[in-house]
Every structure is written in C-alpha cells, then in structure tokens.
C-alpha cells in the first residue's frame, strides 16, 4: 500500500519539478522568437468577428507567447519515460516497483497525449508563421476523430471492451456502438478545450480533472494509470505556476488537444477495464468543459434560429468577463467549481 502511494505521488512531484526547471528555457525561446499571434483577434464559431471577446483581449493576444502547453507534455512524459528507463538500468525491486509505463494501462493515454500535443504544436506553429493561420477547426475535428477512432478500435478489438459501466456493478452492452460513443465523447471533450481563454483558467481545471481520475484509478487498483494522471497533474501545475495572471505564456493547442483526448481515454480506462463507471462520471468531473461546450452550442443555435444571442459572448467564461467580472475572479471561481465537481465525481465513482 505504501509503495503504491509513493508510486502515485512521486511522479506528480517530479513532473512539477521538471516543469519548473525547464520553463525558463522554454519561455526564453518563445519570447526570443516572438512565438505569438501577429494579428490580434479571433473569429466566432459562425464565422463572424468575435467583437466583444476581441475588445476584452485586444491587449493580450499579441506579445504573450503561445505553445506553453509544451511544458506539460515534456515534463510529464520525461518523468514517465525516465522512471521506465531507470527501472531497466537498475535491477533493484525499489526502482522496478515505481515504473508505471505499462501496456494495459498507460501506453494508450501516453500515445494520445504525445500525438495530440504534436498535432497541436503544428497548429500553433502555423498560427504564428502562416498568413492563413493554423489548422482549420474542421480539420482539427477530423484529426481528433481519427485518433479517437484508433483508440476506440483498440479498446473494442484488442481489449474486448463492448460495454460501459453502470452504478452498483451493472453494465450497458453497446457492441459496435461503443466505437461511435468513444469518438463522440472525444470530440465533445475536445470542443471544451476552448476553456483555455483566460489566464490560469485551463491549467487549474485540467489539473483538477486529472487529479480526480487519478483518485478514481487508485481506488480501482489501476495504480499505473493513477500514477500517469498524477504525473500529468504535476506537469499541468508547473505550467500553471507561470500561467497565473498575468500569464507568462498560453497553453494553446499543443496543450489542449493532447489533454482533452487523453482525458477521454482515461475516462474509458477507468470504466470496464477498471470495473468502474469512469465514463458516466466524466460529465461531472469535466463539468466546466461540458458547460463551455453547451454555452457555445446554445449561442450558435440561438443566433441562427432566433436571430439574437443568449450570452453577451460565448463561451461562458467570456460572458462573465463581458459582465465586468475581473479575469482573476473568474479563474479562481472556476477552480473552486472544478474542485467541487472533482469531489462529487470521485464520490459517485466510489459508490459502485
């Protein structure tokens, strides 16, 4: 039991420490090469100019680097792979027991983290260097769908997952429908990545969500997966240290794409594979992302069918900005809300 606790908590501390250590180097590179937008402003989901949002952030879009998310995946993957390498070099039981890079629990989430981060990095690079901007939303959604399809087929064919868990030990058989559910879940959670819109907001929310799933995985004796989630939380907290207002840099796509796809994978990993129902508690644990997506959908549909907006600006956190809330107050209240959602999600997961 003690070794399991150390196995989970040590990666979080190490990833945080590595992230803090490498950030000055990364930040210096980003500022020296002016890795930020050359033109301020964003376009709304319906293609029109996001006027209110752009007015709120006109002084922040230019001059603050993108690609801050590299701190997260570099620090966490360095620790994950580093411990694995040490376990191969040193034959002692102590080091071997700390290794949590396993085929049945962490290979897939690590792969999605790095693959999503790489695609996001390319998008960020194009956003900075190309006059046409980054990868279009439709293409990014297609890429997420392809990655999630590969994961879904792996779950379905290789791991024989054909159902989702229900409370009190039940399950709902889905068969091939499982693949479609996996893809739709990944796309929905990815859409919530636009929560990366205010200094410190996304970092606090993502750290809390992965910490929650780390707790769920630990309870279900998926120790390797719990350690993986802890390492990610540590890396995110290192990023957050420098992203607290005023942000040193922004997470952007290289952070949000990898994290959102991986969150979906972790939710499914803590479902049938852990004899739990990690998917059903995902809307609770990730409620900030869910609210973000629905606020966008409501806004778009209302403008299309009613000819008027529901919110001053979407997603919801920008609506609060438009109401006059200070950005730091929005960020901290989201952190509090995320913590409550995480506690509730863990509690519901333990019932079964």
FITI-639494 format. One record per residue (C-alpha): residue number from 0; residue in three letters; z, x, y. Coordinates in steps of 0.5 Angstrom, whole numbers, plus 500, padded with zeros to 3 digits. Layout:
N
PT   n res   z   x   y
PT NUM ala   Z   X   Y
...
***
This chain:
352
PT   n res   z   x   y
PT   0 unk 500 500 500
PT   1 unk 502 506 505
PT   2 unk 495 509 503
PT   3 unk 491 503 505
PT   4 unk 495 502 511
PT   5 unk 493 509 513
PT   6 unk 486 509 511
PT   7 unk 485 503 515
PT   8 unk 489 505 522
PT   9 unk 487 513 522
PT  10 unk 479 511 523
PT  11 unk 481 507 529
PT  12 unk 485 513 532
PT  13 unk 480 518 530
PT  14 unk 474 514 533
PT  15 unk 477 512 539
PT  16 unk 479 520 540
PT  17 unk 472 522 538
PT  18 unk 469 517 543
PT  19 unk 474 519 549
PT  20 unk 472 526 547
PT  21 unk 464 525 547
PT  22 unk 464 520 553
PT  23 unk 464 526 559
PT  24 unk 458 529 556
PT  25 unk 454 522 555
PT  26 unk 456 520 562
PT  27 unk 454 526 565
PT  28 unk 447 526 561
PT  29 unk 446 519 563
PT  30 unk 447 520 571
PT  31 unk 443 526 571
PT  32 unk 437 523 568
PT  33 unk 439 516 572
PT  34 unk 438 512 566
PT  35 unk 439 505 570
PT  36 unk 434 500 572
PT  37 unk 429 502 577
PT  38 unk 429 495 580
PT  39 unk 435 490 580
PT  40 unk 435 483 578
PT  41 unk 434 479 571
PT  42 unk 430 473 569
PT  43 unk 433 467 567
PT  44 unk 431 464 560
PT  45 unk 426 459 562
PT  46 unk 422 465 566
PT  47 unk 424 463 573
PT  48 unk 428 468 577
PT  49 unk 436 468 576
PT  50 unk 437 468 583
PT  51 unk 445 466 583
PT  52 unk 446 472 578
PT  53 unk 442 477 582
PT  54 unk 445 475 588
PT  55 unk 452 477 585
PT  56 unk 450 483 581
PT  57 unk 445 486 586
PT  58 unk 449 492 588
PT  59 unk 451 493 580
PT  60 unk 444 493 577
PT  61 unk 442 500 580
PT  62 unk 446 506 580
PT  63 unk 450 505 574
PT  64 unk 447 507 567
PT  65 unk 445 503 561
PT  66 unk 446 506 554
PT  67 unk 453 506 554
PT  68 unk 453 503 547
PT  69 unk 452 510 544
PT  70 unk 459 512 545
PT  71 unk 461 506 540
PT  72 unk 456 507 534
PT  73 unk 456 515 535
PT  74 unk 464 515 535
PT  75 unk 465 510 529
PT  76 unk 459 513 525
PT  77 unk 461 520 526
PT  78 unk 468 518 523
PT  79 unk 466 514 517
PT  80 unk 461 519 515
PT  81 unk 465 525 517
PT  82 unk 471 523 512
PT  83 unk 466 522 507
PT  84 unk 463 529 508
PT  85 unk 471 532 508
PT  86 unk 472 528 501
PT  87 unk 466 531 498
PT  88 unk 468 538 500
PT  89 unk 476 538 499
PT  90 unk 477 535 492
PT  91 unk 485 533 493
PT  92 unk 487 526 492
PT  93 unk 489 525 499
PT  94 unk 482 526 502
PT  95 unk 479 522 497
PT  96 unk 483 516 498
PT  97 unk 481 516 505
PT  98 unk 474 515 504
PT  99 unk 471 508 505
PT 100 unk 464 509 505
PT 101 unk 462 505 499
PT 102 unk 456 502 496
PT 103 unk 460 495 495
PT 104 unk 463 494 502
PT 105 unk 461 499 507
PT 106 unk 453 501 506
PT 107 unk 450 495 509
PT 108 unk 454 494 515
PT 109 unk 453 501 517
PT 110 unk 446 501 516
PT 111 unk 445 495 520
PT 112 unk 450 498 526
PT 113 unk 445 504 526
PT 114 unk 439 500 525
PT 115 unk 440 495 530
PT 116 unk 443 501 535
PT 117 unk 437 505 534
PT 118 unk 432 499 536
PT 119 unk 437 497 542
PT 120 unk 436 504 544
PT 121 unk 429 504 544
PT 122 unk 429 497 548
PT 123 unk 434 501 553
PT 124 unk 429 507 554
PT 125 unk 423 502 555
PT 126 unk 427 498 560
PT 127 unk 429 505 564
PT 128 unk 422 508 563
PT 129 unk 417 503 563
PT 130 unk 414 499 568
PT 131 unk 413 493 563
PT 132 unk 421 493 562
PT 133 unk 424 493 555
PT 134 unk 422 490 548
PT 135 unk 421 482 550
PT 136 unk 426 477 548
PT 137 unk 421 474 542
PT 138 unk 420 481 539
PT 139 unk 427 483 539
PT 140 unk 429 476 536
PT 141 unk 424 477 531
PT 142 unk 427 484 529
PT 143 unk 433 481 528
PT 144 unk 430 476 524
PT 145 unk 427 482 519
PT 146 unk 433 486 519
PT 147 unk 438 480 517
PT 148 unk 432 478 512
PT 149 unk 433 484 509
PT 150 unk 441 484 509
PT 151 unk 440 476 506
PT 152 unk 436 478 500
PT 153 unk 440 484 499
PT 154 unk 446 479 498
PT 155 unk 442 474 494
PT 156 unk 439 478 489
PT 157 unk 443 485 489
PT 158 unk 450 482 490
PT 159 unk 448 475 487
PT 160 unk 451 471 493
PT 161 unk 449 464 493
PT 162 unk 454 460 496
PT 163 unk 459 460 502
PT 164 unk 467 460 501
PT 165 unk 471 453 503
PT 166 unk 478 453 504
PT 167 unk 483 453 498
PT 168 unk 479 456 494
PT 169 unk 473 452 494
PT 170 unk 465 454 495
PT 171 unk 459 451 497
PT 172 unk 453 452 493
PT 173 unk 447 454 497
PT 174 unk 442 457 493
PT 175 unk 436 460 496
PT 176 unk 438 456 503
PT 177 unk 443 462 503
PT 178 unk 438 466 506
PT 179 unk 436 462 511
PT 180 unk 443 461 513
PT 181 unk 444 468 514
PT 182 unk 438 469 518
PT 183 unk 440 463 523
PT 184 unk 447 466 523
PT 185 unk 445 473 525
PT 186 unk 440 470 531
PT 187 unk 445 466 533
PT 188 unk 451 471 534
PT 189 unk 445 476 537
PT 190 unk 444 471 542
PT 191 unk 451 471 544
PT 192 unk 450 479 546
PT 193 unk 449 477 553
PT 194 unk 456 476 554
PT 195 unk 455 484 556
PT 196 unk 454 482 563
PT 197 unk 461 483 567
PT 198 unk 465 490 567
PT 199 unk 469 490 561
PT 200 unk 468 484 558
PT 201 unk 464 485 552
PT 202 unk 468 491 550
PT 203 unk 474 487 550
PT 204 unk 471 481 546
PT 205 unk 468 485 541
PT 206 unk 474 490 539
PT 207 unk 478 484 538
PT 208 unk 473 480 534
PT 209 unk 472 486 529
PT 210 unk 480 488 529
PT 211 unk 480 480 527
PT 212 unk 475 481 521
PT 213 unk 479 488 519
PT 214 unk 485 484 518
PT 215 unk 482 479 514
PT 216 unk 479 484 510
PT 217 unk 485 488 509
PT 218 unk 489 481 507
PT 219 unk 483 480 502
PT 220 unk 484 487 499
PT 221 unk 477 489 502
PT 222 unk 480 496 504
PT 223 unk 474 500 505
PT 224 unk 471 494 510
PT 225 unk 477 493 513
PT 226 unk 477 501 515
PT 227 unk 470 500 517
PT 228 unk 472 495 522
PT 229 unk 478 499 525
PT 230 unk 473 505 526
PT 231 unk 468 500 530
PT 232 unk 474 497 534
PT 233 unk 476 504 535
PT 234 unk 469 506 538
PT 235 unk 469 500 542
PT 236 unk 476 501 545
PT 237 unk 473 508 547
PT 238 unk 467 505 550
PT 239 unk 472 500 554
PT 240 unk 476 506 557
PT 241 unk 470 507 561
PT 242 unk 467 500 562
PT 243 unk 473 497 565
PT 244 unk 472 495 572
PT 245 unk 468 499 576
PT 246 unk 464 501 570
PT 247 unk 462 508 568
PT 248 unk 456 505 564
PT 249 unk 454 499 561
PT 250 unk 454 497 553
PT 251 unk 447 494 554
PT 252 unk 442 493 548
PT 253 unk 444 499 544
PT 254 unk 451 497 543
PT 255 unk 450 489 543
PT 256 unk 444 489 538
PT 257 unk 448 493 533
PT 258 unk 455 490 534
PT 259 unk 452 483 533
PT 260 unk 448 484 527
PT 261 unk 454 488 524
PT 262 unk 459 482 526
PT 263 unk 454 477 522
PT 264 unk 454 482 516
PT 265 unk 462 483 516
PT 266 unk 463 475 516
PT 267 unk 459 474 510
PT 268 unk 462 480 506
PT 269 unk 469 477 507
PT 270 unk 466 471 504
PT 271 unk 464 470 497
PT 272 unk 465 478 496
PT 273 unk 472 477 498
PT 274 unk 474 471 495
PT 275 unk 475 468 502
PT 276 unk 471 464 507
PT 277 unk 469 469 513
PT 278 unk 463 465 515
PT 279 unk 467 459 516
PT 280 unk 472 462 521
PT 281 unk 466 466 524
PT 282 unk 465 460 530
PT 283 unk 473 461 531
PT 284 unk 473 469 531
PT 285 unk 467 469 535
PT 286 unk 468 463 540
PT 287 unk 467 467 546
PT 288 unk 460 468 543
PT 289 unk 459 461 541
PT 290 unk 461 459 548
PT 291 unk 456 464 551
PT 292 unk 450 461 547
PT 293 unk 451 454 548
PT 294 unk 452 455 555
PT 295 unk 445 458 555
PT 296 unk 442 452 551
PT 297 unk 445 447 555
PT 298 unk 443 450 561
PT 299 unk 436 451 559
PT 300 unk 435 444 556
PT 301 unk 438 440 562
PT 302 unk 433 444 567
PT 303 unk 428 442 562
PT 304 unk 430 434 561
PT 305 unk 434 432 567
PT 306 unk 431 437 572
PT 307 unk 438 440 574
PT 308 unk 443 445 572
PT 309 unk 450 443 569
PT 310 unk 452 450 571
PT 311 unk 451 454 577
PT 312 unk 449 460 573
PT 313 unk 449 461 565
PT 314 unk 452 464 561
PT 315 unk 459 461 563
PT 316 unk 462 468 565
PT 317 unk 457 468 571
PT 318 unk 458 461 572
PT 319 unk 465 463 574
PT 320 unk 463 468 578
PT 321 unk 459 464 582
PT 322 unk 465 459 583
PT 323 unk 468 465 586
PT 324 unk 473 468 581
PT 325 unk 474 476 581
PT 326 unk 470 479 576
PT 327 unk 476 482 573
PT 328 unk 480 476 572
PT 329 unk 474 473 568
PT 330 unk 474 479 564
PT 331 unk 482 479 563
PT 332 unk 482 472 561
PT 333 unk 476 473 556
PT 334 unk 480 478 553
PT 335 unk 486 473 552
PT 336 unk 482 468 550
PT 337 unk 479 472 545
PT 338 unk 486 475 542
PT 339 unk 488 467 541
PT 340 unk 481 466 537
PT 341 unk 482 472 533
PT 342 unk 489 470 531
PT 343 unk 487 463 530
PT 344 unk 481 465 526
PT 345 unk 486 470 522
PT 346 unk 491 465 520
PT 347 unk 485 460 518
PT 348 unk 483 465 513
PT 349 unk 489 466 510
PT 350 unk 490 459 509
PT 351 unk 486 459 503
***
